[in-house]
């Protein structure tokens, strides 16, 4: 995940200051009774994919 709060993660998981946190990885499964909303910064498929 980009742009996470390093100090917040250290505090939440009791990670000492001498450890470097390079990334966060979301692990789990998506519940089929929920609807996934795209992030505000995500581009639409048509803005990324070019067909010739």
Z-matrix of the N, CA and C atoms (Angstrom, degrees):
N
C 1 1.453
C 2 1.515 1 107.91
N 3 1.296 2 115.11 1 137.07
C 4 1.451 3 120.70 2 179.92
C 5 1.522 4 109.86 3 -93.71
N 6 1.302 5 116.13 4 141.93
C 7 1.454 6 120.48 5 172.95
C 8 1.515 7 115.70 6 76.46
N 9 1.330 8 118.19 7 28.57
C 10 1.465 9 118.76 8 178.65
C 11 1.522 10 110.46 9 -83.48
N 12 1.299 11 116.41 10 162.20
C 13 1.460 12 123.53 11 -178.34
C 14 1.533 13 109.18 12 -83.97
N 15 1.331 14 116.88 13 100.03
C 16 1.466 15 121.33 14 -177.11
C 17 1.530 16 111.73 15 -57.78
N 18 1.312 17 116.44 16 -46.03
C 19 1.467 18 119.10 17 -178.98
C 20 1.522 19 111.64 18 -67.08
N 21 1.322 20 117.17 19 -35.92
C 22 1.457 21 120.72 20 177.01
C 23 1.519 22 111.75 21 -64.41
N 24 1.341 23 116.96 22 -39.69
C 25 1.470 24 121.30 23 177.87
C 26 1.519 25 110.21 24 -66.61
N 27 1.337 26 116.63 25 -43.58
C 28 1.480 27 120.24 26 177.55
C 29 1.531 28 110.97 27 -56.19
N 30 1.328 29 114.87 28 -45.85
C 31 1.463 30 119.87 29 -177.68
C 32 1.533 31 110.88 30 -68.00
N 33 1.342 32 117.67 31 -45.07
C 34 1.466 33 121.68 32 -176.38
C 35 1.520 34 112.63 33 -64.48
N 36 1.351 35 116.43 34 -34.46
C 37 1.466 36 120.08 35 -176.32
C 38 1.523 37 113.13 36 -110.52
N 39 1.336 38 117.23 37 10.92
C 40 1.472 39 122.82 38 178.83
C 41 1.531 40 111.98 39 52.60
N 42 1.339 41 116.38 40 49.79
C 43 1.461 42 121.85 41 -179.83
C 44 1.524 43 108.46 42 -92.43
N 45 1.332 44 118.02 43 123.68
C 46 1.465 45 120.84 44 179.80
C 47 1.531 46 111.79 45 -62.42
N 48 1.323 47 115.82 46 156.05
C 49 1.453 48 122.37 47 -177.91
C 50 1.513 49 115.02 48 -65.83
N 51 1.333 50 117.95 49 -18.02
C 52 1.464 51 119.46 50 -178.93
C 53 1.528 52 112.46 51 -85.01
N 54 1.338 53 117.96 52 4.63
C 55 1.461 54 122.38 53 175.52
C 56 1.526 55 109.30 54 -104.34
N 57 1.327 56 115.99 55 140.93
C 58 1.456 57 122.35 56 178.84
C 59 1.526 58 108.29 57 -99.99
N 60 1.314 59 117.67 58 133.73
C 61 1.464 60 122.63 59 179.56
C 62 1.528 61 107.26 60 -105.33
N 63 1.331 62 117.98 61 99.97
C 64 1.465 63 119.39 62 -176.64
C 65 1.526 64 113.90 63 -77.73
N 66 1.344 65 117.49 64 -28.03
C 67 1.467 66 119.54 65 -176.92
C 68 1.509 67 110.13 66 -165.04
N 69 1.330 68 114.68 67 166.44
C 70 1.462 69 122.25 68 171.11
C 71 1.514 70 107.15 69 -117.66
N 72 1.304 71 116.07 70 145.98
C 73 1.451 72 121.44 71 -179.93
C 74 1.526 73 108.59 72 -129.11
N 75 1.324 74 115.99 73 120.36
C 76 1.456 75 120.78 74 178.22
C 77 1.525 76 108.82 75 -79.92
N 78 1.327 77 116.21 76 125.67
C 79 1.458 78 121.19 77 -178.95
C 80 1.519 79 107.97 78 -123.92
N 81 1.297 80 116.13 79 136.07
C 82 1.460 81 120.07 80 179.45
C 83 1.506 82 110.03 81 157.09
N 84 1.301 83 115.24 82 -161.11
C 85 1.454 84 120.03 83 178.41
C 86 1.516 85 108.27 84 -136.39
N 87 1.314 86 115.34 85 154.19
C 88 1.451 87 120.96 86 -178.62
C 89 1.522 88 109.79 87 -90.48
N 90 1.295 89 116.24 88 130.78
C 91 1.461 90 121.78 89 178.71
C 92 1.530 91 109.23 90 -77.76
N 93 1.311 92 116.81 91 125.55
C 94 1.467 93 121.19 92 -175.63
C 95 1.527 94 113.15 93 -67.89
N 96 1.320 95 118.45 94 -14.40
C 97 1.455 96 119.75 95 178.46
C 98 1.528 97 112.96 96 -88.75
N 99 1.327 98 117.09 97 5.81
C 100 1.468 99 122.54 98 178.83
C 101 1.526 100 109.63 99 -111.29
N 102 1.336 101 115.84 100 162.10
C 103 1.461 102 120.75 101 176.86
C 104 1.520 103 108.26 102 -113.98
N 105 1.323 104 117.21 103 129.14
C 106 1.452 105 122.48 104 -178.70
C 107 1.516 106 109.49 105 -87.52
N 108 1.320 107 116.29 106 120.12
C 109 1.463 108 121.09 107 177.98
C 110 1.531 109 108.41 108 -93.69
N 111 1.328 110 118.45 109 134.34
C 112 1.464 111 120.22 110 179.34
C 113 1.523 112 110.98 111 -68.15
N 114 1.314 113 116.00 112 151.51
C 115 1.464 114 120.54 113 177.05
C 116 1.524 115 109.07 114 -65.36
N 117 1.310 116 116.89 115 153.14
C 118 1.464 117 121.35 116 -177.26
C 119 1.520 118 112.75 117 -62.91
N 120 1.317 119 117.65 118 -30.27
C 121 1.462 120 120.73 119 -175.90
C 122 1.523 121 113.02 120 -89.78
N 123 1.326 122 118.33 121 -5.32
C 124 1.463 123 120.53 122 -178.91
C 125 1.526 124 110.96 123 -71.17
N 126 1.327 125 115.19 124 139.45
C 127 1.459 126 120.30 125 176.10
C 128 1.520 127 109.32 126 -88.26
N 129 1.301 128 115.75 127 153.59
C 130 1.453 129 121.49 128 178.12
C 131 1.524 130 109.55 129 -73.18
N 132 1.306 131 116.48 130 159.17
C 133 1.465 132 122.82 131 -179.80
C 134 1.529 133 110.80 132 -53.30
N 135 1.341 134 116.91 133 -44.71
C 136 1.462 135 121.13 134 -177.81
C 137 1.524 136 113.08 135 -67.57
N 138 1.336 137 117.98 136 -20.73
C 139 1.460 138 120.65 137 177.61
C 140 1.522 139 112.20 138 -82.31
N 141 1.323 140 117.61 139 -16.13
C 142 1.461 141 121.40 140 -176.97
C 143 1.521 142 111.89 141 -105.90
N 144 1.323 143 117.41 142 -44.71
C 145 1.461 144 122.53 143 -173.85
C 146 1.532 145 110.39 144 -89.36
N 147 1.338 146 115.56 145 130.47
C 148 1.456 147 121.48 146 178.12
C 149 1.514 148 108.26 147 -113.65
N 150 1.317 149 116.32 148 125.93
C 151 1.459 150 121.68 149 177.90
C 152 1.517 151 109.64 150 -104.29
N 153 1.331 152 116.60 151 136.70
C 154 1.474 153 121.53 152 178.82
C 155 1.494 154 109.74 153 -111.43
